[in-house]
Amino acid sequence: MSTNSDTPSANAAPSTAPRTSDPDRWRTLAMKYSTLVVLILMFAGFGLFVDRFMTVFNLTNILQQISILTIVGCGLTFGFAAREIDLSVGYSVGLAGILVPLLLVAGQPLLVALGAGLLAGVAVGLCNAVLVTRIGIPSLIATLATGSILFGVNFLLTGGRAIYGGLPDAFLQLGQGRWFGLPTLAWFMLASVALSWFVMERTVFGRYVYAVGGNRKAAELSGVRIVFYRTAALTLVSVFAVIAGTLLAARLGSGQPNAGERYLLDGLATVFIGMTMFRPGTATILGTLCGALFIGVINNGLNLIGLDTYVQNIVKGVIILVAVAVVSRSTRLNLL
């Protein structure tokens, strides 16, 4: 009797139940937060060793610098979550950045010009979606082609010249004003992040977008409208891009046909960096925000040090390679 009571079945449970070992737990935590730790250390390093980095003026400047990039990144996050890459995003930024100023200079009301820019983004997104979902061209190839078309259209609309002067103050305030001590652009960035996070993390739409990107066949068998959510994701990429392009023109006080080109590389970098943290291998809005901060801190710190732009491009290229390598080692990276 006593021997049976000394060896209850509960005693055997720990030896058979699966348990996460301490090394595995630490490895998981390192994978989720290592990039965030690097960002914090990099921020602290610049703060300690670079003059003027920690000033209020410079920190506000960083916020302003990453605002447009973050808005572009929010749109790209929707595309990546659905496993679609949009390589036309930089030229969509440029399209709105010249279309809206052109209409304003021509005497159109501000709301009409802003609405036209938004409609242009929807049109580009739907065009990309038709090429991808109906014709069957991979998004990487389809958007590369539409980006080339938009590049030509942007220069055709302006004859290759920038648009200066004649822009109303109400428009310029969108990119140059301040609300409650912060740049207007920072408020637009925060609103974009909050709205995108809510849609992606707290709505059925966001869950279905992730489902389409995670396992398209399983999502289809579950009754998810695959074409609709892929179309919506690609359209949102372009919509966020034209919003960013409009704000960029307001910040510059002019329309530049090639001003949006750099947002392709930087936008992809923010999402790839974001995919190394929180939920490795998955595009998330908070990850993209941290990725934009990563790029912004690097650009700002290297500028204060005095390094040339081409050095910054080298650094960003290396960061993208490292980010993709980390994601590929932790999870299967399949974006085509």
N, C-alpha and C positions, 0 to 999 in steps of 0.2 A: 504494500500500500504506500509506504513512504517513498519507495524508489520511484513509483509512478508520479507521485506529486512533486518529486524533485526534478522531473524532466518533462514539464508541460510542453505542449506543441508550440506555444508562443515563443519558447526559447529557440526553436529551429527557424523561425521566420526570418530573423535578420540574415541568416546565412544563405537563404534562397531568394529573398526579395532583391531586385536590382537597386543598387545604390550608386550615386554619383560620387566618384572619388574626388579628393581634394584637388589633385592636379587638373582633372577635367573641369572642375568648377572654376579654378583660377584661370585656366585657358579660355573658358567661355567669357569670363569677365574681362580678360585682357583683350579678346577679340571685339567685345562690344564697346569698350571705353578707351582703348589705347590711343586712338586718333584724337579723342577729346582731351586726353592727358597731354598729348603732344601739342595741341592747340594752346592749352593753358601754359605749358612750359615755354612755348615760343612767345606767347604774349608777355609772360614774365621776363623772359630774356631780353626782348626788345625794350621793355620798360626799364630794366636795370642798366642796360648798356647803350641805349640810343637816346640822345637828348631829344626833348620835346615829344617823345612818343606818348607819355602818360599825361600830357596836358589835356584839359577839357576840349580845347579847340581841335586837337588832333584826333581824340576819340570820337568827337562829333563828326569829324571829317571821314573817319573810317565808316561810320554808320551811313553817311551820305554816299560814300564810294561803293558800298556793297548793296545799296538799296535796289538799284536797277538790276544788278546781277542776281539778287535773291528772287526778284519777281520773275525773271527769266527762268531761274532754277525751279521755282514752284511749278511752272508750266511743264518743264521737262520731267519733273517728278511724276506727273500724271502719265506721261508717255512711257517712261521707264517702268512704272508700276504695271502698265498693260503690255510690257515687253515690246515697245516701239521706240525707235530712236529717230528724232527729227533733226536732220542736218541743215534744214533751211531756217532754223530759228534765228540766227544772226541776221539774215537778210529780211526776215519778217520784222525784226526790230528796226532795220533801216527803212523798210517800206512805210511804216507808220511815222517814222522820224522825218520823212519828207512829205508824205501825203497830207498830214494834218497841217504843217506850216504852209504848204502850197495853198490849201483851201482858205486858211486864215488870211494870207497875204492877198488872196483873190477877193476878200471881203465877205466870206461866209461866216455866219455866227459860230461862236465857240462850240456850242452843243452839236451843231451840224458837222463841224470838222471832227470832233471827237467821235461822233457816231459813225462817220464814214471810215475812220481809222479802225474802229471796232469791227465794222462789217467786213473790212478788208481782211482782218485777221480770221474771222469766221470763214470767209471764202477760201483763203489759203489752206486753212485746216481741213475744210471739207474736200478740197481738191486733193490734198495729200491722202485723206482717208479713202476716197474713191480709188485712187491709184493702188493703195495698199490692200483694202478689203474687197474690192470688186474686181479689179484687174489682176491682183495677186502679186504685184511687185513688192519685194521686201522693202520695209520702211527706210532702211539705210540707203538703198539705191533710189527709191522714189523721191525722197526728200533732198537727196544730193542733186537730183535733176531740177526739182522745183526751186531749190536754192540758187542754182545757176540762172534759172529764168528770172527770179526775183532780182538777182544782182544786176542783170541787164535792164530790167524794168525800172529799177531805182535810178540808174544813170540816164535812162531814156526820158524819165519824167522831168529831170532837172537839166538835161544836157550836160551832165557831169559837173554842174556848178552847185555850190552851197547856196542856201536860202538865208539871207540876212535881212533884218529890219522888217518893220511892219507887223510884228507879232504883238497882240494885245497883252496888256499887263496881267489880266486875269489868267491867261495861259502861262505866262512866265512864272507866275506865283506857284504854279503846280510843281515846278522843279527848283525854284530858287527861294521860295518863301520859308517861313518858320512858324510852327505852331507850338506854343507852350515851351519855347526854348529849344526844340528839336527841329531839324530840317523837315520840310514837308515830305520829302522823299522817304524819310525814315518812317513816317506815319503810314504812307502807302505800302511800304514794305511790311510793316507789322500787320496791317489789315490783310494783306495778301497771304501772309504766313498763317494768321489765325483762321481765315476763311478756308484756305486749302487744307490745313490740318483738320479742321472740323469735318470737311467733306470726306477726306481720305480715311479718317480714323473713327468717325462717329455716325456715318450714314451708310445705307445699303448700297448706294452708288459706289462709294469708296471700297467697300468689301468686294463688290463684284468686279471692280477694276483690278484689284489685287488677285482675285480668283482667275480672271482672264489671263493675267500675266504669269500666275503661278503654275497653272495646269489648264491649258486652253481646252483640251479634250474633255477633261472631267467637268469643267465649268459648262461646256456645251451639253453634256449628258445630263447635267443638273437643271437644265432649262434656262441658263443665262444667255441673254442675247449677245453673242460674241461680237457680231458686226457693230451693233449699236455702241457698245462700251469701247471698242477699239476706235470707232469714229469719234466718240465723245472725247477720248483721251488725246487724240491727235488734234482735234479742234481746240481743246483747252491749251495745248502747247502754243498754238499760234495766237490765241486770244491774249494769253499772258505776255507773249512776245510783243504784240502791238501796243499793249498797255505800257510795257517797259520802253518801247520806242517813242511813244508819245511823251512820256516823262523825261526821256533823254533829250529830246528836242527842246522841251521846256527848260531843262537845266542848262543846256548849251546856249539857248537863246537863238538857235538857228537850226536849219535842216541840213544834215550832212549825209549824202547818199551812201557813204561807206562807214558811217559811225557805228553800225551794229555788228560789224564783222567779228570783232574781238569777243563778242558775247557767245559765240558758238563754242570756242575752246574753253573759255572760262565757265560757261554754263554747264558743259559736260563735266568739267573738273569738279564743280560744286556737287553734282549728283553722285559722281563716282566716289568722291571723298565721303559724302554722306552715307554711301552704301557700305562703308567699312565700320560703321558704328551703330549702336542701338539694336538694329536687326540686320546683321551682316548679310549682304547679298540682296537686300530689299531696299528699294528707294523709298525714303520717308521724308516728310516735310521738315521735321526737326533736324534730321541728318543733313538735308540740303542747306538749311540755315547755318548749321555748323560748318559745312563745306564752304559756304560763301564767306563766313568769318575767317576761315583758314586762308582762303585766297586773299581776302582783304587785308588781313594782318601781314601776310607775306609781302604783298605789293607795297603797302604803306611803309613797313619797316625797311625794305630794300630801297625805296625811294629816299627815305630819310638818311640812310647810309650813303646814298649817292651812286648806287649801281645802275647801270644802263638798262633800258627796257628789254633788250635782247637777253640779258642775264635772267630777268624775271620770267621770260618765256621759257628759257631752259629749265628753270626751277619748276614752273608749272607743268611742263611736259614730264619731268621726272616724277612729280607728285602723282600725275594721272597714271603713269606706269606702275608705281608702287601701289596705288589704290586698287587698280584692276588686278594686280598680282595677289594682293591680300584677299580680295573678294573671291578670286578664282580658286585660291587655296582653301578657302573656308566653305565655299558652296559652288555649285555649278552655275557658271555665268553664261546664260543663253539669251541673247538679246535679238537674234535674227529669226 
